[in-house]
């Protein structure tokens, strides 16, 4: 993800905390950092919006249904792969 600028909080850190931010599980200081980053970084804002929508859809349609055993691991694996890819791309932009 190319953000087109330097940020106080790196994109990879924002995306790693986005679920905690959506759930309101971060301290206010961290929330302020995430909000500030999202205000100035369009690509991260787009990613945040997508993840929030997906989470709401899952909650709406799954409700209290048990989560399939392998779903969590598949989602976490894909998120980790996306974070790794983002860190590699951020590292390439620095060089």
C-alpha positions as CSV (number, residue, x, y, z in Angstrom):
1,X,0.0,0.0,0.0
2,X,1.5,3.3,-1.1
3,X,0.4,6.1,1.2
4,X,2.2,8.9,-0.5
5,X,3.8,10.4,2.6
6,X,5.4,10.0,6.0
7,X,3.2,9.5,9.0
8,X,3.7,9.7,12.7
9,X,2.2,6.2,13.0
10,X,3.3,3.8,10.2
11,X,0.6,2.3,8.0
12,X,1.5,-1.3,9.1
13,X,1.0,-0.3,12.8
14,X,-2.4,1.3,12.0
15,X,-3.6,-1.7,10.1
16,X,-2.4,-4.1,12.8
17,X,-4.6,-2.2,15.4
18,X,-7.6,-1.5,13.2
19,X,-9.8,-4.3,14.7
20,X,-9.0,-3.1,18.3
21,X,-9.8,0.4,17.2
22,X,-13.1,-0.6,15.6
23,X,-14.0,-2.5,18.8
24,X,-13.2,0.4,21.0
25,X,-10.5,-1.6,22.8
26,X,-7.6,0.9,22.5
27,X,-6.6,3.5,25.0
28,X,-7.6,7.1,24.0
29,X,-4.0,7.9,23.1
30,X,-3.8,5.1,20.6
31,X,-7.2,6.0,19.3
32,X,-6.1,9.5,18.6
33,X,-3.0,8.3,16.8
34,X,-5.1,6.0,14.6
35,X,-7.7,8.7,13.9
36,X,-5.0,11.2,13.0
37,X,-3.4,8.7,10.6
38,X,-6.7,7.8,9.0
39,X,-7.5,11.5,8.5
40,X,-4.4,12.0,6.4
41,X,-3.9,8.5,4.7
42,X,-6.5,7.7,2.1
43,X,-5.3,4.1,1.4
44,X,-5.5,3.2,5.1
45,X,-8.9,4.9,5.4
46,X,-10.1,2.7,2.6
47,X,-8.7,-0.4,4.3
48,X,-10.3,0.6,7.6
49,X,-13.7,1.1,5.9
50,X,-13.5,-2.3,4.2
51,X,-12.6,-4.1,7.4
52,X,-15.3,-2.4,9.4
53,X,-17.9,-3.3,6.8
54,X,-16.8,-7.0,6.7
55,X,-16.8,-7.2,10.5
56,X,-20.3,-5.8,10.7
57,X,-21.6,-8.1,8.0
58,X,-20.1,-11.1,9.8
59,X,-21.7,-10.0,13.1
60,X,-25.1,-9.4,11.4
61,X,-25.2,-12.7,9.6
62,X,-23.5,-15.0,12.1
63,X,-25.0,-13.4,15.2
64,X,-24.6,-16.0,18.0
65,X,-23.8,-18.8,15.6
66,X,-20.6,-20.6,16.5
67,X,-17.6,-19.7,14.2
68,X,-16.3,-22.5,12.1
69,X,-13.1,-23.8,13.7
70,X,-10.9,-23.0,10.7
71,X,-12.4,-19.6,9.9
72,X,-10.4,-17.8,12.5
73,X,-7.1,-19.3,11.5
74,X,-7.8,-18.6,7.8
75,X,-8.7,-14.9,8.5
76,X,-5.7,-14.4,10.8
77,X,-3.4,-16.0,8.2
78,X,-4.6,-13.8,5.4
79,X,-4.3,-10.7,7.7
80,X,-0.7,-11.6,8.6
81,X,0.1,-12.2,4.9
82,X,-1.3,-8.7,4.0
83,X,0.6,-7.1,6.9
84,X,3.8,-8.8,5.8
85,X,3.3,-7.6,2.2
86,X,2.6,-4.1,3.4
87,X,5.8,-4.0,5.5
88,X,7.8,-5.3,2.5
89,X,6.3,-2.6,0.3
90,X,6.9,0.1,3.0
91,X,10.5,-1.0,3.2
92,X,11.0,-0.8,-0.5
93,X,9.6,2.7,-0.6
94,X,12.2,3.8,2.1
95,X,15.1,2.6,0.0
